[in-house]
């Protein structure tokens, strides 16, 4: 696009937006991914025509296809976000809000990395991708609610990814021999989940959606994008299906809750506010106290039971994430497990605690002072809740007060 003029620069500066010249350079350079994806899909069709089953694909071919798919998804997300920002705010075309800049840059730099992996895999049969496969999407921007332009971009990307994934699934259906039907059924199920999640989010969307509906669509769109990113990798190289268990979701989507501490698949951050869990994971002190909390919890089932009660109430619409008057999420409680601040839209009971309609609440499970003989604290906390400094609860120090 043309360089922005003086008035665009003035308006953008006044709004605190950033010059997107670098992002548009990434966008231009990344257009090659579409040619590579077309070639990859033809190569996949060629594999089927040769009589080779999809689960017998050579590793070098499969890894190249996976890398191209990942680059395509990230490039598509970056492109759609830039396009959505232009359409949403043409007066500052060429500039984007900081949150958009950071998210789009993460997508484009990720796309470049996967393109480099694809090129290496295409020329070196011994190459192994130096990342876990299936790979997760980059973390979502830590802002709630997400800008409307971001949500529109997610939905546009879902449409594009859905078309490509559907074509790949149809091709595999016709190419898999009878011996592979059981594995194909597992793959078909994961594809169907992604397609259904995407369809649901798209059908819910309204341009004038209120804050609650916007948040719900955002949650479902993110879940569907994560599903398609993962499923696209499996469709590209079906042998990955047996390499790793199905990945947990992030950012407000449902997370598996069956495992207990010490068991395979347990997520120590499962009760943490999903909108900030990714950033807290990167905080060494927070990670330490979360680990200590679970290690010293005498009854993890009871703690997880409180969280499951909340999730069940949230699923039926009786509980939502609490917001400030302007619509911004209040965030997480300052003490472990750094759970979200909720609000009851109907009267509910969490554990043994009745929570009246309109009441804000959270849960606290804290090992503070446990090594000095204080009891483990597990309770539903009611209150108004304002931003507070994070507390790195110390099991070797007494609580600040004894109720």
C-alpha positions in Angstrom: 0.0 0.0 0.0 1.0 3.6 -0.4 2.9 5.3 2.4 0.4 7.2 4.7 0.2 11.0 4.3 0.8 13.7 6.8 -2.8 13.8 8.2 -2.9 10.0 8.6 0.3 10.3 10.5 -1.1 13.0 12.8 -4.3 11.1 13.5 -2.3 7.9 14.1 0.1 9.7 16.5 -2.8 11.2 18.4 -4.3 7.7 18.9 -1.1 6.1 19.9 -1.0 3.8 16.8 2.2 2.4 15.3 3.6 2.6 11.8 2.8 -0.7 10.1 5.3 -0.4 7.2 7.2 -3.5 8.5 4.0 -5.5 8.8 3.1 -4.8 5.2 6.6 -5.9 4.1 6.0 -9.2 5.9 2.6 -9.4 4.2 4.2 -9.0 0.7 7.0 -11.4 1.4 4.5 -14.0 2.7 2.3 -14.2 -0.4 4.5 -17.1 -1.6 2.8 -19.3 0.9 -0.3 -19.5 -1.3 1.7 -20.9 -4.2 3.4 -23.4 -1.9 0.1 -24.5 -0.4 -1.3 -25.2 -3.9 1.8 -27.2 -4.8 1.6 -29.1 -1.5 -2.0 -30.0 -2.0 -1.2 -31.3 -5.5 1.7 -33.3 -4.1 -0.7 -34.8 -1.5 -3.1 -35.7 -4.3 -0.2 -37.3 -6.2 0.6 -39.4 -3.2 -2.9 -40.8 -3.3 -2.8 -41.4 -7.0 0.4 -43.5 -6.6 -1.5 -45.9 -4.4 0.4 -44.9 -1.2 -2.0 -44.6 1.8 -1.9 -41.2 3.7 -0.6 -42.8 6.8 2.4 -44.2 4.8 3.5 -40.8 3.6 7.3 -40.3 3.7 8.4 -38.2 6.7 10.1 -35.6 4.6 7.0 -35.0 2.5 4.7 -34.9 5.6 6.9 -32.5 7.5 7.1 -30.2 4.5 3.3 -30.2 4.2 2.9 -29.5 7.9 5.2 -26.6 7.8 3.5 -25.1 4.8 0.1 -25.5 6.5 1.3 -23.7 9.6 2.8 -20.9 7.6 -0.4 -20.6 5.6 -2.6 -20.3 8.8 -0.4 -17.7 10.4 0.0 -15.7 7.2 -3.8 -15.8 6.7 -4.4 -14.5 10.3 -1.9 -11.7 9.8 -3.4 -10.7 6.5 -6.9 -10.7 7.7 -6.1 -8.6 10.7 -4.4 -5.9 8.6 -7.3 -5.9 6.2 -9.8 -5.7 9.0 -8.0 -2.8 10.6 -7.9 -0.9 7.3 -11.6 -1.4 6.8 -12.4 -0.5 10.4 -10.3 2.6 10.5 -9.4 3.9 7.1 -8.5 7.3 8.5 -5.3 5.9 9.9 -4.5 3.4 7.1 -0.9 2.3 7.4 -1.0 2.5 11.2 -2.4 0.0 13.7 -3.0 -0.1 17.4 -0.2 -1.5 19.5 -2.2 -4.7 20.3 -2.8 -5.3 16.6 0.8 -4.6 15.8 2.1 -7.2 18.3 -0.4 -9.9 17.3 0.2 -9.5 13.5 3.9 -9.4 14.0 3.8 -12.6 15.9 1.8 -14.2 13.1 4.1 -13.0 10.4 7.3 -13.9 12.1 5.9 -17.3 12.8 4.9 -17.8 9.2 8.4 -16.9 8.1 9.9 -19.5 10.5 7.6 -22.2 9.2 8.4 -21.3 5.6 12.0 -21.7 6.4 11.3 -25.1 8.0 9.3 -26.1 4.9 12.2 -25.2 2.6 14.6 -27.2 4.6 12.3 -30.2 4.7 11.8 -30.0 1.0 15.5 -30.3 0.3 16.9 -32.4 3.2 15.2 -35.8 3.8 17.0 -36.1 7.1 15.6 -32.8 8.5 13.5 -32.9 11.6 11.4 -29.9 12.7 12.9 -28.4 15.8 9.5 -27.8 17.4 6.8 -30.0 18.9 4.3 -31.3 16.4 1.4 -30.8 16.2 2.4 -27.2 17.1 0.1 -24.8 19.0 -0.9 -21.4 17.7 1.0 -18.4 19.1 -0.5 -16.9 22.2 -3.4 -14.5 21.8 -2.9 -10.9 22.5 -3.5 -10.2 26.3 -6.4 -7.8 25.8 -10.0 -8.3 26.7 -12.3 -7.9 25.0 -10.5 -8.4 21.7 -11.0 -5.5 19.3 -13.9 -5.9 16.9 -11.6 -5.8 13.9 -9.6 -8.8 15.4 -12.9 -10.8 15.8 -13.9 -10.0 12.2 -10.4 -11.1 11.1 -10.6 -14.4 13.0 -14.0 -15.2 11.4 -12.7 -14.4 7.9 -9.7 -16.6 8.6 -11.9 -19.4 9.8 -13.8 -19.4 6.4 -10.6 -19.7 4.5 -9.1 -22.4 6.7 -12.3 -24.4 6.7 -12.3 -24.6 2.9 -8.8 -25.9 2.7 -9.3 -28.4 5.6 -12.5 -29.7 4.0 -10.7 -30.3 0.7 -7.9 -32.2 2.5 -10.3 -34.3 4.5 -12.3 -35.3 1.4 -9.1 -36.3 -0.3 -8.0 -38.4 2.6 -11.4 -40.1 2.8 -11.0 -41.3 -0.7 -7.3 -42.3 -0.4 -7.2 -44.3 2.9 -7.2 -48.0 2.5 -9.4 -50.3 4.6 -6.6 -51.0 7.0 -6.4 -47.3 7.9 -10.1 -46.7 8.5 -9.8 -46.7 12.4 -7.2 -44.0 12.3 -9.1 -42.2 9.7 -12.1 -42.2 11.9 -10.1 -40.5 14.7 -8.9 -37.9 12.2 -12.4 -37.4 10.8 -13.7 -36.8 14.3 -11.2 -34.1 15.1 -11.9 -32.4 11.7 -15.6 -32.6 12.4 -15.1 -30.9 15.8 -13.1 -28.0 14.2 -15.7 -27.6 11.4 -18.6 -27.6 13.9 -16.9 -25.1 16.2 -16.2 -22.8 13.3 -19.7 -23.0 12.0 -21.1 -22.2 15.4 -19.0 -19.1 15.8 -19.8 -17.9 12.3 -23.5 -18.4 12.8 -23.5 -16.5 16.2 -21.7 -13.5 14.7 -23.5 -10.1 14.4 -21.5 -6.9 13.6 -23.4 -5.1 16.4 -22.9 -7.8 19.0 -23.0 -6.6 22.6 -20.1 -7.2 25.0 -21.4 -10.6 26.3 -22.1 -11.9 22.8 -18.8 -10.5 21.5 -16.9 -12.4 24.2 -18.7 -15.6 23.6 -18.1 -15.5 19.8 -14.4 -14.6 20.5 -14.0 -17.6 22.7 -15.6 -20.0 20.2 -13.6 -18.5 17.3 -10.3 -18.9 19.1 -11.2 -22.5 19.9 -12.1 -23.2 16.3 -8.9 -21.6 15.0 -6.8 -23.7 17.4 -8.7 -26.8 16.3 -8.1 -26.0 12.6 -4.4 -25.2 13.1 -3.9 -28.6 14.8 -6.2 -30.6 12.5 -4.6 -29.1 9.4 -1.2 -30.4 10.6 -2.7 -33.9 11.1 -4.4 -33.8 7.6 -1.0 -32.7 6.1 0.9 -35.5 7.8 -1.6 -38.1 9.2 1.2 -40.1 10.9 1.3 -37.3 13.5 -2.1 -38.6 14.8 -0.4 -41.1 17.1 2.5 -38.8 18.1 0.8 -36.7 20.8 -2.4 -36.6 22.8 -5.0 -34.0 21.8 -3.8 -30.6 22.9 -5.7 -28.6 25.6 -7.1 -25.3 24.5 -6.2 -21.8 25.7 -7.7 -18.4 26.2 -11.1 -19.0 27.6 -11.9 -22.3 26.0 -12.7 -25.6 27.7 -9.7 -27.4 29.2 -9.6 -31.1 30.3 -10.3 -31.5 34.0 -10.2 -35.3 34.5 -6.5 -35.6 35.5 -5.2 -35.0 39.0 -1.8 -33.6 40.1 0.9 -36.1 39.2 -1.2 -37.8 36.5 -0.5 -37.6 32.7 -2.3 -34.7 31.1 -2.8 -32.6 34.3 -2.6 -28.9 33.7 -1.5 -27.1 36.9 -3.0 -23.8 35.5 -6.4 -25.3 34.9 -8.1 -23.1 37.5 -6.2 -19.9 36.6 -8.0 -17.1 34.7 -7.7 -18.4 31.1 -7.2 -14.9 29.8 -4.0 -14.4 31.7 -2.7 -17.9 32.2 -0.2 -17.7 29.3 1.4 -14.6 30.8 1.5 -16.1 34.3 3.1 -19.3 33.0 6.1 -17.1 32.0 6.4 -15.7 35.6 8.8 -17.9 37.4 7.5 -16.9 40.9 3.9 -17.5 39.9 4.9 -20.9 38.4 6.7 -21.8 41.6 3.7 -21.0 43.9 1.2 -22.8 41.6 3.4 -25.9 41.8 3.6 -25.6 45.6 -0.1 -25.0 45.9 -0.8 -28.4 44.2 1.9 -30.2 46.1 0.5 -29.1 49.4 -3.2 -29.3 48.6 -4.5 -32.2 50.8 -7.5 -32.7 48.6 -7.0 -31.6 45.0 -10.3 -33.2 44.0 -12.1 -30.7 46.2 -10.3 -27.8 44.8 -11.0 -28.9 41.2 -14.6 -29.5 42.2 -15.1 -25.7 42.9 -13.7 -24.9 39.5 -15.9 -27.5 37.8 -18.9 -26.1 39.5 -18.0 -22.7 38.1 -17.4 -24.0 34.6 -20.7 -25.9 34.6 -22.5 -22.7 35.7 -20.7 -20.7 33.0 -21.7 -23.3 30.4 -25.4 -22.8 31.2 -25.1 -19.0 31.3 -25.5 -18.7 35.0 -22.0 -17.3 35.5 -19.9 -14.9 33.4 -16.5 -13.2 33.7 -16.9 -10.0 35.7 -16.3 -6.7 34.0 -15.7 -3.0 34.9 -18.5 -0.6 33.9 -16.6 0.2 30.6 -16.8 -3.5 29.6 -13.1 -4.4 30.4 -12.6 -7.7 32.2 -11.7 -7.3 35.9 -9.1 -10.0 35.5 -7.8 -12.5 38.0 -7.7 -12.8 41.8 -4.4 -11.8 43.4 -3.9 -15.1 45.2 -3.5 -18.7 44.0 -4.8 -20.3 41.8 -5.1 -16.8 40.2 -8.6 -17.6 39.2 -10.8 -15.2 37.2 -13.2 -12.9 38.9 -16.7 -14.0 38.0 -20.2 -12.6 38.3 -23.4 -14.7 38.9 -26.1 -13.8 36.4 -28.3 -16.2 38.2 -28.3 -17.5 41.8 -25.9 -20.4 42.0 -24.2 -22.7 44.5 -20.4 -23.2 44.1 -19.3 -26.0 46.4 -21.3 -25.3 49.5 -21.4 -21.6 49.0 -24.5 -19.9 47.7 -23.8 -17.0 45.4 -26.7 -14.6 44.8 -27.5 -13.1 41.4 -25.3 -10.1 40.6 -22.6 -11.1 43.1 -19.0 -11.1 42.0 -16.9 -14.0 43.3 -13.8 -16.1 42.7 -12.0 -19.1 44.3 -8.9 -19.2 46.5 -6.8 -22.3 47.1 -3.7 -21.2 49.0 -0.9 -23.0 50.7 0.3 -19.9 52.5 1.8 -20.8 55.9 1.0 -24.6 55.5 4.6 -25.6 56.4 4.2 -23.6 59.7 1.1 -25.6 60.6 -1.6 -23.3 59.1 -4.5 -25.1 57.3 -4.7 -25.1 53.5 -7.1 -22.5 52.4 -9.9 -23.5 50.0 -12.9 -21.3 49.6 -15.3 -19.3 47.4 -14.5 -15.6 47.9 -17.3 -13.0 47.5 -16.5 -9.3 47.0 -16.4 -6.4 44.6 -12.8 -6.9 43.5 -10.5 -4.3 42.1 -7.1 -4.6 40.6 -4.6 -5.8 43.2 -0.9 -6.7 43.2 -0.2 -10.4 42.7 0.6 -12.4 45.9 3.3 -15.0 45.7 1.9 -17.0 48.6 4.7 -18.5 50.7 4.1 -21.9 52.4 6.9 -21.1 54.8 5.5 -17.8 56.0 2.3 -17.1 58.1 -0.7 -15.6 56.3 -1.0 -11.8 56.7 -4.1 -12.3 58.8 -5.7 -15.2 60.6 -9.5 -15.3 60.2 
